[in-house]
Amino acid sequence: MSSHKYINKHGREYFRDGMYSCADPSLKSGTIIVPLIAVLCLILLATVLKTVLILPAERFSTTMVFFTVVYLGLIVSFPLGATRRVAPRTRTVIWAVGIVLITFGIIAVSAI
């Protein structure tokens, strides 16, 4: 067996077993991506509420404290599992899309 075929054979086994990963497993499991998206959405929410919707200072501060607690709750409730294993991408995508939809929902309700 030539060396090229030997390398490809072992490479396929790594892909099949799920043990090979080009990136750090914490990136693939969502431990960094989901909190980062939550923080970016919170910043987007604060910017829209302050500059576009122009909320009064009292209401803005109480609203932002409340939504900061909500987003921290979302970050803490994200199921981490084993951080050294690669988690399914669908879980990370579902949580990220959920956080973005929650942000847009909050903006829509605040605009009304």
C-alpha positions in Angstrom: 0.0 0.0 0.0 1.5 3.4 -1.0 1.9 6.0 1.7 -0.8 8.2 0.1 -3.4 5.5 0.3 -2.3 4.7 3.9 -2.7 8.4 5.0 -6.1 8.6 3.3 -7.3 5.4 4.9 -6.4 6.7 8.4 -7.8 10.1 7.6 -11.2 8.6 6.8 -11.2 6.7 10.0 -10.6 9.9 12.0 -13.5 11.6 10.1 -15.8 8.7 10.6 -15.0 8.4 14.4 -15.5 12.1 14.9 -12.1 12.5 16.6 -10.5 14.7 14.1 -11.1 18.4 14.2 -9.3 21.3 12.6 -10.4 23.7 15.3 -10.5 23.7 19.0 -13.4 21.6 20.3 -14.7 24.5 22.3 -15.3 26.4 19.1 -17.2 23.4 17.6 -19.2 22.7 20.7 -20.6 26.3 20.9 -19.1 27.3 24.2 -17.7 30.4 22.6 -20.0 31.0 19.7 -23.3 31.1 21.7 -22.2 33.6 24.4 -20.5 35.7 21.7 -23.8 35.9 19.7 -25.7 36.7 22.9 -23.3 39.6 23.7 -23.5 40.9 20.2 -27.3 40.7 20.2 -27.4 42.5 23.6 -25.2 45.3 22.2 -27.4 45.5 19.1 -30.5 45.7 21.3 -29.0 48.5 23.4 -28.0 50.4 20.3 -31.4 50.1 18.7 -33.3 50.9 21.8 -31.2 54.0 22.6 -30.7 55.5 19.1 -33.5 54.3 16.9 -36.4 54.0 19.3 -35.1 56.7 21.7 -36.3 55.3 25.0 -36.2 57.6 28.0 -33.2 57.2 30.3 -35.1 55.6 33.2 -36.9 53.1 31.0 -33.7 52.3 29.0 -31.7 51.5 32.1 -34.3 49.3 33.7 -35.0 47.6 30.4 -31.3 46.9 29.8 -30.8 45.5 33.3 -33.7 43.2 32.7 -32.5 42.0 29.3 -29.0 41.6 30.5 -30.3 39.1 33.1 -32.4 37.4 30.4 -29.4 37.0 28.1 -27.2 35.8 31.0 -29.8 33.2 31.7 -29.7 32.1 28.0 -25.9 31.8 28.2 -26.0 29.8 31.4 -28.8 27.5 30.2 -26.9 26.5 27.0 -26.2 22.8 27.3 -22.4 22.5 27.3 -21.9 18.7 27.8 -18.3 17.6 27.4 -16.2 20.5 26.1 -13.5 18.2 24.8 -15.9 16.5 22.4 -17.3 18.0 19.3 -21.0 18.6 19.8 -23.6 18.5 17.0 -23.6 21.8 15.0 -27.4 21.8 15.0 -27.6 22.5 18.7 -25.3 25.6 18.3 -27.2 26.8 15.3 -30.6 26.4 17.0 -29.4 28.3 20.1 -27.8 31.1 18.0 -30.9 31.5 15.8 -33.1 31.5 18.9 -31.1 34.3 20.5 -31.2 36.4 17.3 -35.0 35.8 17.0 -35.5 36.8 20.7 -33.6 40.0 20.0 -35.6 40.9 17.0 -38.8 40.0 18.9 -37.8 42.4 21.8 -37.1 45.1 19.3 -40.4 44.6 17.5 -42.4 44.6 20.8 -40.5 47.7 22.0 -41.3 49.5 18.7 -45.0 49.1 19.2 
